[in-house]
Amino acid sequence: MRLTFDDTVEAFRFEFRAWLAEHRPTAEEMAADPAISSAHLPDWARRWTRRMFDDGWLVPGWPPERGGRNAAAVETLVYLEELERARVPRTTNPQGLGIVAPSILDFGSEEQIARFAMPILRGEKAACLGMSEPGAGSDLASLSTRAVVDGDHFVVNGQKVWTSGANQADVCFLFCRTDPHAPKHKGISVLLVDMDTAGVTVRPLPHITKPEQTDLNVVFFTDAAVPAANLLGELNNGWALAGASLAHERGMVWVGTVMELESAFERLAGEAREVLPGMPAFEQARAVDDVVRCYIDVQAAKCLGYRSFAKLARGGSAPEQALMKAFCSESSRRLHLVGSELQGDRGLDVWEARRGEQAWIEQYFNSFGGTISAGTSEIQRNIIAERVLGLPRG
Amino acid sequence: MDLELSEDELELRDNVRRVLNAACPPSLVRSVFEGKDTGDALWERMAELYWPALGLPERFGGLGGTFVDVTIVVEELGRAVAPGPYLATVTQFVPAVCELGSETADHAERFLAPVAAGETTGTLAIAEDGRWDPAAVRAVARPAGDGWVLEGAKCSMLDADTADEAVVVARAPGTSGTAGLGAFVVSGDRLRVSARSVIDPTLRICDVALDGIDVPADRVLAEPGAPGTVDALHRVLDQATVAVAAATLGACRRIFEMTVDYAKTREQFGRPIGSFQAVKHRIADLYSIVERSTALLYFAALTVAEDDARRHEAASLAKAAAGDCQRLVVEDGLQLHGGIGMTWEYDLHLLLKRAKACEALFGSAASHRAAVAKSLHLLEDGTS
């Protein structure tokens, strides 16, 4: 065990920090034209992604031709720390960079890589993930959007929901059923669907606290014709792609989440220092305890993250990584609840202008995105119990 | 930044566990619980294996191990519900002599070498009125000739009835708060001890009266008011606190493992109870809290080992997390075991009681959260 990184790793950190200081988009630039969905590429974001790609900082663990520099895992870790510290988003299309492009690079043809993956990595295209359906949420394998072969194309019919960024994406990574007679996990394929394909329509679902900023959508497919060449991987083997992501960074997904929690806690502590002195003794003691519990959660998540990363870096397994998603998202939810409660009835005020950010109560509602999307906390607990601890399936 | 145990550290853990499986089986713990054994043989075994010397510098006959090594041993002792003087001797007495003693008086040589050799045991008398806070000390040290006379009362001392030596914290008459604090080494037989009858009888928790104990000058670790004494006391408490958190988590992890095993094998309605989601989700939560608390524990141990500036806060975070951990693990561990957990014959209760006893020592979770609130300056204007 040790508290510091090797000098070579610190040298890597400073190299990136210096590059970042020179090339990062400015806070003003980002604020003037914010990304309003997870597939929105404002001009600054396009330039930024391209710059990172060209200079080998987009995915440091990859080779230069894919936007990297063959960095070691621990170097990628400090890279992610530095990005968070500088409050610069790595991308405004996280599912494109984190899931869609890597999956196409792993499973796609040269032509698919050239048409879809590389433009995503260069900031030219944005992607969305067509997974959940009205009848298939946590039980994703029950999805029923159909794709039927018809000559040299598939005809797609069905409906996706909660599709982040579909209103602004260029391409959809679509999970659909290609063999209705096979067992439910076996008859699924992935199609790369251009969002301007005839028969694809998007209905935005205004957000719970930001109706003007739409990220979630319903996507309808009505006799949409998708070229057979857009089938990713093998027919009926799509389920194998459902868990794909930036595999070499999988042990570090927590870095951004934990550092966001840390900065959320800084805001909470600031809020607390303002309001605590005016509270009656009992309420004050309770509120202090609530705030400190949030701090312990954040520090625990951080230590657990570094500990699990160290296991992976040594080539071992880190089963406790399965805990990070549920714990971090629930910690964030608790933290924002405490923030809103600290303010008493003033916490009801929705005062976007005050600090350029949403009210605690709004952020509390937003935080459910973390505990619901990408596998609810309940599903996470099933996964931990069954896959990590070996409890029998129900 | 590497917060996972190294190969050597993992090997130490495995070795300690192997030894304790043989030398400290539940049957031994049960004999101590029932007053049929003292556990002395276990301490002799530990001494044979140089465990008391582990964290001591080599110049005093120690093995030069780190505080992380000591934490590993203590976690395993908690897991085994081991009786004996290791915790008080190695994580309280030794740090007290190291941090408070003076080089010129050869305190370390005099008091630590016999510990390293397994010849003497020790403990620490600091708590009063249920508070492990130097500022709460009221026991008084009066100058008398070349030495001092100690008067007052200490509570919740480990092994006061068996330890050979005790470091006693007392203050100069008329001082308060962090002023005037001093530390003295008192022979164990000078203490007037009332051994308490506690829920975990393998921990010898005692209250102690200091009835005018005279201490010669060569047994004064820190004269009342000597510069650096308060800092040193906090450094001692950091180590003792992390160690008690380690003991708590050792017991908790074992309870968790037993609960998982039980949920896999106990069948009702024709299937293992662990297949029911109501059980599964609680067990997933136990796993989460045990892993999180362990991560904080070893971070704290590492800050102590590397003498990092965050050590004091990290110790409180670790103890607070361990406290919350035992709360959930004891409650759900016992609940999920059902009726069998309610019996004296089943081993679970040995662990439950160790976990609860450790929560109450060296500051509850709530008291350590209060300490963290202070380090976060929550109740100040933020400028301090």
Contacts between the chains, C-beta under 8 A, distances in Angstrom:
chain1	res1	chain2	res2	distance
A	1	B	2	5.8
A	1	B	3	6.3
A	1	B	4	6.9
A	1	B	5	6.2
A	1	B	6	6.3
A	1	B	9	6.7
A	1	B	68	5.5
A	1	B	298	6.5
A	1	B	301	7.8
A	1	B	302	4.9
A	1	B	305	7.6
A	2	B	1	7.2
A	2	B	2	5.0
A	2	B	302	7.3
A	2	B	306	7.3
A	3	B	1	6.3
A	3	B	302	6.0
A	3	B	303	7.1
A	3	B	306	5.3
A	3	B	308	5.8
A	4	B	1	6.5
A	5	B	1	5.5
A	269	B	376	5.9
A	269	B	378	6.6
A	270	B	382	7.2
A	272	B	378	5.3
A	273	B	377	7.0
A	273	B	378	6.2
A	273	B	379	7.8
A	273	B	380	7.1
A	273	B	381	6.6
A	273	B	382	4.6
A	276	B	378	6.1
A	276	B	379	5.8
A	277	B	379	7.0
A	277	B	381	7.9
A	284	B	379	7.8
A	288	B	369	8.0
A	288	B	370	7.7
A	288	B	373	4.9
A	288	B	378	5.6
A	288	B	379	6.9
A	289	B	366	7.3
A	289	B	369	5.8
A	289	B	373	7.8
A	291	B	373	7.3
A	291	B	376	7.7
A	291	B	378	6.1
A	292	B	320	7.7
A	292	B	369	4.4
A	292	B	370	7.9
A	292	B	372	4.9
A	292	B	373	5.1
A	292	B	376	7.1
A	292	B	378	7.5
A	293	B	369	7.0
A	295	B	317	8.0
A	295	B	372	6.4
A	295	B	376	6.4
A	296	B	296	7.6
A	296	B	317	5.8
A	296	B	320	5.8
A	296	B	321	5.8
A	296	B	324	7.8
A	296	B	369	7.4
A	296	B	372	7.2
A	299	B	296	6.4
A	299	B	299	7.9
A	299	B	317	5.6
A	300	B	292	4.0
A	300	B	293	7.1
A	300	B	295	6.2
A	300	B	296	5.2
A	300	B	317	7.8
A	300	B	321	6.1
A	301	B	292	7.3
A	303	B	3	5.8
A	303	B	292	7.7
A	303	B	295	3.8
A	303	B	296	5.3
A	303	B	298	7.7
A	303	B	299	4.5
A	304	B	291	6.1
A	304	B	292	5.4
A	304	B	295	4.1
A	306	B	1	5.6
A	306	B	2	7.7
A	306	B	3	4.3
A	306	B	295	7.9
A	307	B	3	4.1
A	307	B	4	5.1
A	307	B	295	4.7
A	307	B	298	7.2
A	308	B	4	7.9
A	310	B	1	8.0
A	310	B	2	4.7
A	310	B	3	5.7
A	310	B	4	3.6
A	311	B	4	5.1
A	314	B	4	7.3
A	320	B	287	7.9
A	320	B	291	4.5
A	323	B	287	7.0
A	323	B	288	4.8
A	323	B	291	6.1
A	323	B	292	7.6
A	326	B	288	7.4
A	327	B	288	5.7
A	327	B	292	7.0
A	378	B	281	7.1
A	380	B	284	7.7
A	381	B	280	6.6
A	381	B	281	4.5
A	381	B	284	4.0
A	381	B	285	7.3
A	382	B	277	7.0
A	382	B	280	6.4
A	382	B	281	7.8
A	382	B	284	7.8
A	384	B	284	4.1
A	384	B	287	6.1
A	384	B	288	7.4
A	385	B	274	7.4
A	385	B	280	3.8
A	385	B	281	7.1
A	385	B	283	5.7
A	385	B	284	4.8
A	386	B	280	7.4
A	388	B	287	7.0
A	389	B	260	5.5
A	389	B	283	6.4
A	389	B	284	7.3
A	389	B	287	6.2
A	390	B	260	7.8
A	390	B	264	7.0
A	391	B	260	7.2
A	391	B	263	6.1
A	391	B	264	6.3
A	391	B	272	7.6
A	391	B	274	3.9
A	391	B	275	6.8
A	391	B	279	7.8
A	391	B	280	5.5
A	391	B	283	6.6
A	392	B	264	6.9
A	392	B	271	7.0
A	392	B	272	5.1
A	392	B	274	5.9
A	392	B	275	4.2
A	393	B	275	6.5
A	394	B	275	4.7
A	394	B	276	6.4
A	394	B	277	5.8
A	394	B	280	7.3
